[in-house]
Amino acid sequence: MAEELQLTLLGNPEVLHDGLVVTDLRSRKALALLCYLAVTGRPHLRPILVGLLWAEMPEALARNNLSKALTQLRKVVGHHLIITRHEVAFNRERPYWLDVEAFEQGASALADIEGLQRAVELYRGDFLEGFYVQQSPAFEEWVLAQRARLQELALQALHTLATHHSRRGTAGRAAAKQYTTRLLALDPWREEAHRQLMLLLAQSGQRGAALAQYEACCQVLADELGVEPLPETRAVYEAVLHGAPLQAPAPLRDAEWGTLPSLDMPLIGREKELSQLAGACASARAGQGGVILISGEAGIGKSRLVQELSTRWRGQALFLTGAGYRDLQTMPYHPAVEALRSAFEHQPAATHLWADARHRVQPVWLAEASRLLPELRDLCPDLPAPIETEPEQARTRLFEALSRLTLS
């Protein structure tokens, strides 16, 4: 029986060969190389691998270090790598198991509840959590992009599971609490999930825990966003505090303007600013785009002003909404990716938007954008693989791809 290679990369990385933990990889860059080859699943030219991990070194020394790392890997994983003079690839013909691959397969099938449950069990932590390679910025950028992509898949899976079990009433309450708690651990700014968890805890007889959850919600919204909870959240808190009857928790919805005040509360005293913004929108529709900065202290109403504008222009313009948070600043292009998802996931005409993108953006650029928007490959399964380039050129191409997709 052939020896199996097992790679666990969600959380702290661990490699098992024939059932035994691999401990004799002396170089962290050799492990990084193995992870990269396994996850990408395609051949890579040697110069590309040199640029990935040894770009800071003189070329001759960098090539020599790549050869040393491959020698180490050959001793440890044997025939699980295909190494030639020009290319290196992970050998998928040999028996192997990769948690990232299994997680992606399970998390992508949102209609398969059992598959989603197996997938989130595999998500022990962020991709290559706690693993760092010195003087390898291109590798770190790749890790951050994969981490953001896989975390988004985990959030979608947890959201679906929490919604499914909340619909089951009392029978699904324990599971709904479990998945909502995990969802908040990954996305603590999702206020609706805080509200859902408060209701679930209170209905389970855990009144103190429900009140504590409200305090945690207030804290994270104040610290990270400078806003107070929505009136709906406050209403749940008051009901729990005074022992009033509680409604069954509504299924979670996709977050959209989740931390902003309700539009039931009229916006007063901002007509001048709204007029300026409306003029900018009209100019943009006429082909004269621009940039407007809305600045001010936390909680003064910046987001509320933008929400009012988007509401007044509903049906006349498409608003892409993305937010940047301190804890997510290491995720490449996170606000841009979030904004694109807000268009393709939350708008009523999402199907038509995707169709327009497929016709207006060349497949080569959609393939580049799929590095950060993997759902593109579900909608366009015939996309080519992203082009392998030097790290600096890869960054430029990724920016160009996201720009073209946004303008489409």
N, C-alpha and C positions, 0 to 999 in steps of 0.2 A: 504493500500500500504506500502511495506517494506521501511524502511529508507535507503537512498543511501549514501554511503561514497565516496567522491571525493578527490583524492590525486593529487595535482599539484606539481611535484618535479623537473621540468625543470625550472631553475631559483630559486628564493627564494621559499622555500617549503611553501605550504598552504594546510590545511586540512579543508574540509567542510563536515558536517554531517547533513543530511536532509536539505541541503541548507544553513546552518548557519556555519560561520567560527568558527572553534574550537580554543578557546583561553585559556582553562583551563588545558592544559597539562603543568604542572609546571616543569617537568623534560625534558631537551633537549634529554637525553638518552632514555626517553620513546618515543619521536618522532622519534629518530634515529632507535629504535627498530621497530616501526610501518613501517617506510620506508623500512627497510631491509626485513621484512617479506612480504610486498606487492610486492616489486620488484623481490625478489627471487622466490616467489610463490610456495614454498614447505615447508614441515614440518622441523623444526630444533630442535635438542636435546637441552635441557636446558643448559648442560655444554658448548655447542658450543656458545650459546648466551651470557653466562657469560664471556667466553673468548673474545668474540667480543667487549664487552663494559665495562667490569669490570676486565680485566685481571691483572690490577695493584694492586688490593685489595686482602686481605686475602679471602680464598675460602668461608668461612661461611658468611662474610659480603657481598661478591659479589653475592652469591645466594639470600641473603635477599634483596639486591637492585633490582635484577631481579624480584623477587616476587612483590615488591612495584611498579615497572614500569608496570608490567602486571595488577596489580590492578587498576592503573590509566587508562590504556588503556581500560580495561573492562568497566569502568564507562563512558568513552568517546565514544568508538566505538561499545560497546555492543557485539553483535553476529558476528561481522566481524572478530573476532579472534576465533580460536579453541585452547583452552588451556587445556592440560592434565598434569598429574604429571611428564611426561617424555618429552613431545614435545609441541611445539607451532607452529601454522601455521596461515596464512591469509586465511580466509574463502571466497573462490571464488564463493561459491553458493549463497552468499548474494549479493544484488545489489551494484555495485561499479563502479567507473571510475578512471582509472590510466593513467595520460598523457604519462608516459614513455611507457606503453603498446601500447597505440594508436599511438604514434610517431613511435615506432619500426615497427608496422604493415604497416603504410603508407610509411615509408622511405625504407623499404625493397623491395617494389614493384617498381623497377626503370622504368618499362614500363608504369606505371599508372601515368600520369602527374598530373591529378587532385588529386590523392592520395598523391603524393609528395608535392604538394602545401599545402594541409591540414596539412601534417606532419611538414613542416618547420614553419608553423604558430604556431604550438604547441611548437616549440623549442624557448622558451622565453629567455633562457640562459643555462649555463652549469648545469649539474645535481647537485642538492642541493647547488647551488651557494650561498656563504656567510654563509653556515651552518657548524658549527664546534663543535665537541664534545671533551672535554678535556680528556686527559689520556686514549684514546681509539685508539691506533695505528692500530689495526686490522680493525676497522671500517673505519678509514681514508684511509687505503690501498684499501679497497673494494670500497669506494666512488670514489677514483682516477681512479681505473680500470673501473668502470661504466662510469665515466665522459669521459674518453678517448674513450671508445667504442661508446657511444652515440654521441660524437662530430664527430667521424669518419663517422657515419651514416648520420649526418647532412651535413657534407662536401660532401659526395657522392650525397645526394639528391640535394643540391644547385648546384653542378657541373652539374648534369643532367638537372636541370631546366634552368640554364644559357645557356647551349648548345642548348636545345630545342628552347628557345625563340630567341636566336641569329640567328637561321636558318630561322626564320619567317620574317626576314628583318625589314622594318620600323614598321610593325604591332606589332612586338615583342620587339621593342627596349626598351621601358620603363620597361617591365618585366625583360629583360635581364640585364639592369642596376641594377635593384633592387636586383636580385639574385647574380650577380657578386659582388656587394658591400657587401652583407651579407657573401659571400664566403670569401672575403678578411678580413672581421672582425674576422673570425675564423682562417684563414690561411694567414696572411699578407706576407708570404714569397713566395707565388705563383706568380711568375713574369708574367707568361702568362695571369693571371687574371687581373693584373695591366694594361697590354698592351690592353687587351680586353676592359676594362673599359675606358681607354683613347680614344679608337676609338669610342665607343658608345657615350661618352660625346661630342666628337668633332662633330660627325655626328648629334647630337641633337642640335648643335649650341652653346654648352657650352665650347668654346675654352679655357677660363680661367680655368675652372674646370679640363679640360683634362691636361693642363700644370701643374696644382697643383697636379694632380694624379701622374704625372711623378716624381715630386719632392718627393712626399710621398714614391714612389717606391724606388727611390735612397736612401732615408734616412733609410728605414727599411733594405735594402740589405747591406748598409754600416755598420749600427749599429749592426745587428745581425749576418751577415755572412762575413763581410769584403770584399765584392765583388762589382763590378759595374754592371749596367744593361747590358743585352745582346745587341748586335748590332741591332737586330730586334726591341727592345724596343726603343733604341736611334733613330732608323729610323722613328718610329711613332712620337716621340717627335719632330724631325726636320720637319716632314711633317705638323704637327699641328702648330708649331711655325711659319712656312713660308707660311702657307695657301696652301700647295700643295694638290693635289687630294689624297683622302684617300680610301683605299681598304675596302670592307665590312669586318667586324670582323669575323675571322675564328672561328668555333666552338672550345670551350675549349677542350684541351686534358688532359688526366690524367698527373699529374706532374711527370716527370722523368728527373733527372738531370736538374731541371728547372732553377737553378740559376748559371749554369756553362757556360763558354764561348762556343761559337759555334765551332763545329769541322771543320767548313770551314776554321778556322784559324789554321795553322799548329803549332804544338808544337816544339819549337826549344831549343836545349841545354840541354835536359834531357835524352839523350840516356843512360848515365851511370846508372841513377836511374831506368829507364825503364828496363834495362838489369837485375838489381838486383831484381826488382819486378817480371819480367818474370821468373827468376830462382826460386823465391819463389812459383810462380804458378805451375811450372813444378814439384817442390818437393811435393806440396799439391796433385797434381794429382797422384803422385806415392805413396801416403799414408803417407807422412811426412809433416803434416801441421805445422803451426807456426803462430806467431803474428809479424806484422811489424808496427812500429809507424812512421808515416810521420808527422813531426812537422815543424813549421815555423810561421812567422808573418802572420797576416790576409792579404789576397790578393796576397800572393806570388806564388800561383799556385798549392796548395796541391790537391784540388779537381780536377783541370784540369789534373793533372798527373794521378790520379786514373781513370778519364774518358778515357784518352788516352789508358791506360792499358786495360780497359774493351772493348774498341773498337777493339784493336789489337787481343784480345783473343775471340772475338765474334764467337760463334759456337764451341769453344773448351772448354769453361768453363761457368758456371752459376755464375754471380755476383749478390749478394744480397746487395742492397744499402739502408742504413738507416742513418738518421742524427739526432743528438741531439742538441736541441736549448735551450737556457736559459729559455724561458718562458714555455717550455714543460718538464722541468726537474722533475716535480712532477708526471708525468704520468708514471706508472710502465712499464718498458721494452719498452718504446716508440720506440727507435731506432731499437730494434730487431723486433718489430711488423711491423714497417714501412718496414724493410728489407724483411720480409716474404711476405708482400703484394706486394712488387716490383717484387717478383718472380712469384706470382700467378696471378697478375693482368696485368702486362706489358709484360711478355714474350710470344712469339708466341705459345709455347707449354704448356700454362698454364693448359689446360685440362688434359694433360698427367701428369703434375707435381702433380696435385691434386689426380689423380688416383694412382700415385706412393705413395703419402703420405698415402692414405687410406689403401694400402696394407702393407706398411712398418711400420706404427705406430699403436700400439694397440688402440682400441677405448677408453680405459680409459684415455690415454694420449691426444688423440684428444679432448676428453671432457674437460680435464683440460685447454688445449690451447684455447678452445672456449670461455673462460672467457674474453680473450683479442682479439680473432679473431672470432667474432660471425658468420661470413660468413661460418665457418666450419660446422655449423649446417644446413645451407641451402644446402650444398653439401653432408652432411652426416646426414640426418634427423633422423636416428635411433640411434644416439649417446646417451649414458646414461648421466644422470645428473652428474656433477662433485662431487667427494666425499667430504663430510663434514669432516673437520679435524680441529685440533687446529691451530691457526694462524701461528705459526712458521713452522709447517709441511706443511701448505697450501702454504707458500712461496716457500718451497723447491720443492714441487710437481709442482708448476707452472713453476719454472726454469727448472726442468727436462723435462716437457712437451714441452716447447719452444726449448730446446736443441735437443730433439728427432725429432721434426718437422723440425728443421733447417738441421739436418744431413740426413733426409730422402730425 
